[in-house]
Amino acid sequence: MDDFKKMEDFVDHVREYVHVRVDEARLGAADRIAGVLSSLIAVGVLAAILAIAFVFVFIGVAFLVSYLVNDFILGFVSVAVLLVLIGFIIWWGRRRLIRIPITNIILDELTKSTSENENHEKN
């Protein structure tokens, strides 16, 4: 009977250990997801602010070109053509300019969270 009680206690300890590990994995995943999302949101907010700044800069450049060529429409059309060319360049290099950096941000956050958890477990 004593062996049965020991086995029951052992099973209870294993069950509790599994539950703790599952909870730890859930919390770790939630922490990693929160880190990735916060980084992506920060990059998105920065991109939005820079986009607004570029709009004002290009409007100013359009007015400057309009003033220099003494033709309002030609100034804005020339800046629009420049923006279309920049858009094509970004489209052609979207993998190198956008996808790879975003992937690196996500991977950095995931590996940083993993290494922080490993360091925490060692202490």
C-alpha positions in Angstrom: 0.0 0.0 0.0 2.9 2.3 0.7 4.3 1.8 -2.8 0.9 2.7 -4.2 0.8 6.0 -2.2 4.4 6.8 -3.4 3.3 6.1 -7.0 0.2 8.3 -6.6 2.3 11.1 -5.2 4.8 10.7 -8.0 2.0 10.9 -10.6 0.6 14.0 -8.9 4.0 15.7 -8.9 4.5 14.8 -12.6 1.0 16.2 -13.4 1.8 19.4 -11.5 5.2 19.7 -13.2 3.5 19.3 -16.6 0.9 22.0 -15.8 3.6 24.4 -14.6 5.7 23.8 -17.8 2.6 24.4 -20.0 1.8 27.6 -18.1 5.4 28.7 -18.4 5.3 28.0 -22.2 2.1 30.0 -22.5 3.5 32.9 -20.6 6.7 32.8 -22.6 4.8 32.8 -25.9 2.7 35.7 -24.8 5.8 37.6 -23.8 7.4 37.0 -27.2 4.3 37.9 -29.1 3.9 41.1 -27.0 7.6 42.0 -27.7 7.2 41.4 -31.5 3.9 43.4 -31.6 5.4 46.3 -29.6 8.4 46.5 -31.9 6.2 46.3 -35.0 3.9 49.0 -33.6 6.9 51.2 -32.8 8.2 50.8 -36.3 4.7 51.5 -37.7 4.3 54.7 -35.7 7.8 55.9 -36.7 7.0 55.1 -40.4 3.7 57.0 -40.2 5.5 60.1 -38.7 8.2 59.9 -41.3 5.5 59.6 -44.0 3.8 62.7 -42.9 7.1 64.5 -42.7 7.9 63.4 -46.3 4.5 64.7 -47.5 5.3 68.1 -46.2 8.8 68.0 -47.6 7.6 67.0 -51.0 4.9 69.7 -51.0 7.6 72.2 -50.2 9.8 70.8 -52.9 6.9 71.0 -55.4 6.4 74.7 -54.5 10.1 75.3 -54.8 10.2 73.7 -58.3 7.1 75.6 -59.3 8.7 78.9 -58.2 12.0 78.1 -60.1 10.3 77.1 -63.4 7.5 79.7 -63.0 4.9 77.1 -63.7 2.7 75.8 -60.8 1.5 72.7 -62.6 4.9 71.7 -63.9 6.4 71.9 -60.4 3.9 69.5 -58.9 3.9 67.2 -61.9 7.7 66.9 -61.8 7.6 66.1 -58.0 4.8 63.5 -58.7 7.0 61.9 -61.4 9.9 61.8 -58.9 7.6 60.1 -56.3 6.4 57.6 -58.9 10.1 56.7 -59.7 10.8 56.4 -55.9 7.7 54.2 -55.6 8.9 51.9 -58.4 12.4 51.7 -56.8 10.8 50.7 -53.4 8.6 48.2 -55.2 11.5 46.6 -57.0 13.6 46.4 -53.8 10.7 45.7 -51.4 12.2 42.3 -50.3 15.6 43.9 -49.4 14.1 47.2 -48.1 11.0 46.0 -46.3 10.6 42.3 -45.9 14.1 41.4 -44.7 14.3 44.2 -42.0 10.8 43.3 -40.7 11.8 39.6 -40.5 15.0 40.6 -38.7 13.0 42.7 -36.2 10.7 39.7 -35.5 13.6 37.2 -35.2 15.6 39.6 -32.9 12.6 39.9 -30.6 12.0 36.2 -30.6 15.6 35.3 -29.9 16.0 38.1 -27.4 13.0 36.9 -25.4 14.3 33.3 -25.6 17.8 34.2 -24.4 16.3 36.4 -21.6 14.2 33.5 -20.4 17.2 31.1 -20.5 19.3 33.6 -18.5 16.4 34.0 -16.0 16.1 30.2 -15.6 19.8 29.8 -14.9 19.7 32.3 -12.1 
